[in-house]
Amino acid sequence: MHCHQYNVAIKQPPPKLIAYFVDRHMFLPEDIVPKPRFDQEIERLESEKAVRASQYPTLSQLYDLRNQKRALEFELFDKDDRLLGEEYDEDLAKQLKTKLENLMGQIDSLRNRSEIEAIKAREREIEVWNRKRGLNCLSKEMPRGALHEPTILISSPSHRICDDCSLFKNNVNRFFGLSIQLYECTM
């Protein structure tokens, strides 16, 4: 029986908690790049997007629909507020919601076109590069006393930490140079 199968106290298996710790408190080696090329990659992908947009009218249509949707969402946010009191116009709010639904339908109708899928792939890549750029900037500000020896308390019906969890912890410690400790604390 594995300790994470019936874990009640933390309601998360230790490997999940270890992964959460690493995700939230560690910079991976690829996050700490001395000479980043983030801006060049983002610029290249944006350029590819612009070239494709000039080749396919559906892409321009998609961008227009997205901009309209964003503007409509802001307007709806502003108008669909019952705290406005007498200024609140329920009919206007319903009209805006209907317009928004129609716009979303138009956007969805373009979703499966190959040129749209290609652009969305570029946009996801740009998001990844932006995230990497942000992490790289943060890593330069990383505190010297970063947490490298966390303790994770777990509760297990068997009153022991399972072998799989210990092995996972040991592998993470070795790979990242950490000293994560697991303690069983069932009362």
Secondary structure as UniProt FT lines:
FT   HELIX           3..5
FT   HELIX           14..25
FT   HELIX           29..31
FT   HELIX           38..55
FT   HELIX           57..79
FT   HELIX           82..87
FT   HELIX           90..110
FT   TURN            111..112
FT   HELIX           114..140
FT   TURN            144..145
FT   STRAND          151..154
FT   TURN            157..158
FT   HELIX           163..176
FT   STRAND          181..184
//
